[in-house]
Amino acid sequence: MSDILCVSPVDGREIARKRSMSASEISDRIVKARKAQAAWAAMPLAERARFCSAFVDAMLAMRSEIAPELSWQMGRPIKYSGGELNGFEERARYMIEIAESALAPLEPKPMDGFKRYVRRDPLGVVLTIAPWNYPYLTAVNSVVPALMAGNAVLLKHAAQTILVGDRFQMAMDKAGMPAGLFQTVSLSHDDTAKLIASGAIDQVCFTGSVEAGKAIERSASGTFASVGLELGGKDPAYVRADVDIAHAVENLVDGSFFNSGQCCCGIERIYVDAAIYDRFVDGFAALTRSYVLDDPLKPETTLGPMAQKRLADTVREHIGEAVHKGARPLIDSKAFARDDAATPYLAPQVLVDVDHGMKVMMEETFGPVVGIMKVGSEAEAIRLMNDSPYGLTASIWTKDIDTAERIGAQIETGTIYMNRCDYLDPGLAWTGVKNTGRGTTLSKIGYEAMTRPKSFHLRTV
């Protein structure tokens, strides 16, 4: 067994250390989960909703403690840290609200002498493996729907935000959840793989890298457990000539640099119509220069350190490779006093004269850098947007909704936005294509991943 360690990107201090659970402890957790799940599944849906709503209330009551704790763990400025719970609440309450209709039996056309319907039954035990970048939002996507559908849940949080798992457990306990129904587990990568491979898990919900997603698929092979994977992204934006430039600049700068660019659906590449390219780029660079890179615990800070130095090093490597190949940086990193190659503190960067032969336009960078390309036509923009191994979201910036729908139908992605980005609507299916993964969370469709159909074909004689 090895320790799971969280080192703060703020100043390098150790924030938390947990012991990885032993095989016997993991086995005991599974036994408890199975026992609790059987009784939970038999509970009326309204009662399950009451418990889950109380869990949300308990989590929100800890907001003042959660905000600084989150900043210390992964570096997000404290002025934004508490805001993650707004999305947490929106998603959780929406999924609770729609559970009755989403889980209602499916009844085909009536047939004389028969009663026929399809019931949605819970899977059993769901393992949620949550990432560090939005540790509350990503976890709640599967945790609440899984519970509402009648499953037990094990939550394994990333080492970088391991205290978030404790917060989930505290809120569940405060809500009076049945013992064993929800359990936070501390597991190494190897022990997580062994747990999945054991056949004790019925559904795995994972958010993370493509390589980690492949490892989870290998572990689940032969167990017949279902797997939901939200993996990499390289989300594009297309800015048309008819756009409100000020609105597009404001929102795309935020979509590129919020959370230091460490967003699953953050903007990593932008294609701008040649007619407005210069004005857009000038405004984009000017707004980027206004960011304040500093200690995230300071109220004026708008850009904190990246979660780990190795992640910042990847961003620096992508920027360096692009510049070596001819890209032109528009931001002087020396203007940001805290920018330091020996630390996770990294200034934002805007690159022009980029192309798809550069990593910064093709590989997931996941940091505060964006490449901007000039395009001469709609067809060119569509081709470039689709020239990617990923497909999570794409945004189109225009005043014409019909145009956005027409272009959106041609983009290989899970979600199309018009005049917004970097947002997740719980009423819509959250999914991706290509190397972004498979499976769906949220919306009514998300409940399908948390249940199995059971058909009843009853004949009266």
C-alpha positions, 0 to 999 in steps of 0.5 A: 500500500502507498500513501495518496498525497496532495501537494498544493500548487500555491506554495508546495506544501503538503495539504493532505495524505491518505493511506491507500485502502487494503484489499480487505478494506475494499472488499468490506466496502463492497459488501456494505454497498451491496447490502445498503443498495438492496434496501435503497432500491426498494425505497420509494423514489420520493424518499430517495429524492428527499435524502439526495436533496438533503445531501445537496443542502449539506454540501452548500452549507459548507461553501465557506470552508470549501472555497479556500480548501479548493484553492489550496488543493488545485490553485483556483483563485478564491474569488471563483472557488466557491462558485463551483457549488453553484453548478453543483447545485444546478446539476444535482437539483435538476437530476433529482427533479427529472428522476420520476419521469426519467425512470418511469416505465416505458409502455408500448402501444396497448395490446388487448389481453396483455400488460407490457412495459419496460422498467428501469432497474438499478445496476447495483454498485457504481464507481465514480472516479473523479478528476481534480479540475472541477472536483464537485461538478464532475463527481455530481454528474454521476453520483446523484443520478446513480443514487436516484436510480437506486444504486450504491456509489463508491467515490474515488477522488483524484489525489490533487483534490482528495479532500473533496471526497471527504466533503462528499462523505460529510454531506452524505452523512449529514443528510442521513444516507443509509450506512454503506450506500455512499462511500468515499474510497482512497485507492492507488491507480493499481488498486483502482484497476484491481477493483474494476477487474474484480467484477465487483463493480457494475458501472464505472464513471470516469473523467480524465485522460485518454490513456487513463480511459484506455487503462480503465477499459482494459481493467473492465474487460471481461467483467461486463461492467458498463463504462462511461468515459469523458476523456480528452478535448481540444474544443474549438470556436468559430467566430463569424464576420456577423458576430458581436465582437465585444461579446465574443472576445469577452466570453472566449477569453474567459472560456480559454483562461478560466481555471488556468485553462484546465477545463474539460470544455475550455476553448483551446483553438479559435478560427476567426473570419478574415474580415474581422480577424485583426479586430478580434485578435487585438481585443482578445490580446488586450483583455488577456493582458488584464489578468492577474497571475498571483497567489489564488488566496488573494481576492484580486487574483484572476489566474492562479497556478496550474494544479501541478508543475508537470502540467505547466511544463506541458503547456510551456512545451507546447508553446515553445514548439509552436513558436519554434515552428513560426507561431507568434506570441502576443503576450509578454510573459515577463509582464506577469511577475509570478510567471516562473518556469520552476513553479506551476505559475504560468502566464496566459498566452495567445498565439497567432500564425499557428497551424495544425502542424503544431501540438498547441492546435492538435493535442490537448494542452489543458492550460492557459494558452490558445491558438487563433487562426484566420479562415477565409470561408465557412467550409475552411472553418468546418474542416479545421474544427473537425480536424481533431482526434477529440470532440467534446464541445464546439462553439459558433459565434454569430447573430444567425441561429439558423446558420449556427444550427446548419454549421453545428450539424456538420461538426463532429462533437458532443455539444454545439454552442452558439454565442457561449462556451465552457458551460454544461447544461444539465438538461442536455446530454453530456457526451463526446465523440472520437477520443473524447470517450463514450457514454452520457451523463445528465439529462434524461438520457444520463439515467439510462447509463445508471439503469438496466431495462427489464421487460414485463410481458404479462398475458391474461388468460 
